[in-house]
Amino acid sequence: MDQLSNLTGVAEPTLRLLSSLLSAYPLAILTHSLLLHPSVPRSARLALIIASSLLVHMFFLSFTTAIMHSLSVVLGTWAVAKLSDRLPKLLPKRVVSTLLVAAIFGHLMWGYFVTRRAAGDVYVISWTMTQCVLSLRAAGTVLDWGESKAAFSSFPVFVAYCYFYGYSFVGPQVPLADFEAYISLEKFQRHGFLKPATAGAKTKPLPPVAGYALQSLAIGVVFLGIHVGGGKYLSSDTMRQPVFLTWSLASRIVYVMAFVKVLLCKYLGVWALVDGAVALSGLSFGGLDSDHKPIWDSYRNCNPLTFHLATSLSVIIPNFNMSTNDWCKTYIFKRLRFLGSKDLSSALTLLFLAAWHGPSPGYYLCFGLEFLDIYCERVFFKWVAVPQGPVWRVVSNVFGWLWASFALGYATVAFEALRWDYTVTVWNSLYWSGHIVIAVIIIADLVASALFRKPKSAKPEKAKKA
């Protein structure tokens, strides 16, 4: 890998990540063609998935002892949960599940502390990258187990689920129940596929998936190409140079918007690559739609075109890192209903997301701005009604796209910079315009609410008893 890194100019950890993601394609073909058949024992499917997935993981980690971090979480989680199943009177399952979740994320936070202390406030591809994805998967499984009466999953299934080669590096998040249905083939048999052959009927094979997988692979290559090609002309270093201040404010804002669009293409690209591999393995099969066409995008993690053409943040967010958003909605946001405030629940969910990404200030600044921007967007449309007609629709879409791209770019600067001083340097060059827009909208909403507050209807007086 060192020679290939020197030849291509791409860092070795990045090459290992891309190689690991692409290795899922031949492994998926092998799984699909040889193992997804009722005549193949379930144990054989598990054995191949476990062996191949662990091998790919060890390759990604350069065959070092770093894999012990994930193994300790997987083995420890399974052992404690099984012990709780055997000794139910020792501690309630909900308490055990809560302690396990704390341990899972505590280990991740410790990993961030160790790796960031060594690398400084610079993002590096290391074992914590896969560990943060694994942490969500393990924590979700533990929380579901703690709220159910069922026993924890078997050891081989849990290991295969945690390390599955298709999604273990960058997501998506897949429920354990669906993975178990995949291993047992029940996922397909409920739709009439892969049932054991009988005297009167042959086994019905799965619908073709190669076309969808190749399409996802092509989309991934295109967006990664945009990221690499655009990165040659758009750099975060440029925004921190004195020459950047000599540009007009409009030019600086456009540069930031373009830089972030190109930056985020790397996430869209790798998620598209993974989407194709997961579909090829058969895991993302979702049955047939109303037109009897196979559904292969059950675990798609992004909608690239919708993301780039979105005219509001409320459209951007649900189409980016979709499975993580769903995980947070299920396991964080909905569990905060007792607070009685959607805004407070949203703020705490975003706080969790920031901590899950790491301890760097940039994550907290980015997700804090996301909360405020979404709130202001909702406030704006509460007071402003867009006139009807094709012309106004075009004007509204153009304005919405500019706003969404600006807000996304302004906040993501902090996500990319990580450091407080780097972020402030860029925001200074933009005259803190993103914060000013937020402040203006919030103040305007408070003033308008005070001026146009609807008077409370007077309650009719009750007739006095004689």
Buried (B, 14 or more C-beta within 10 A) or exposed (E): EEEEBEEEEEEBBEBBBBBBBEBBBEBBBEBBEEBBBEEEEBEEBBBBBBEBBBBBBEBBBEEEEBBEBBBEBBBBBBEBBBEBBEEEEEBEBEEBBBBBBEBBBEBBBEBBEBBBEEEEBEBEBBBBBBBBBBBBBBBBBBBBBBEEEEEBBEEBBBBBBBBBBBBBBBBBBBBBEBBBBBBEBEBBBEBEBBBEEEEEEEBBEBBEBEEBBEBBBEBBEBBBEBBBEBBEEBBBEEBBEEEBEEBEEEEBBBBBBBBBBBBBBBBBBBBBBBBBBBBBBBBBBBBBEEEEEBBBBBBBBBBBEEBBBBBBBBBBBBBBBBBBBBBBBBBBBEBBEEEEEEEEBBBBBBBBBBBBBBBBBBBBBBBBBBBBBBBBBBBBEEEEEEEEEEEEEEEBBEEBBBBBBBBBBBBBBBBBBBBBEBBBBBBEBBEBBBBEBBEEBBEBBEEEEEEEEEEEEEEEEEEEEE
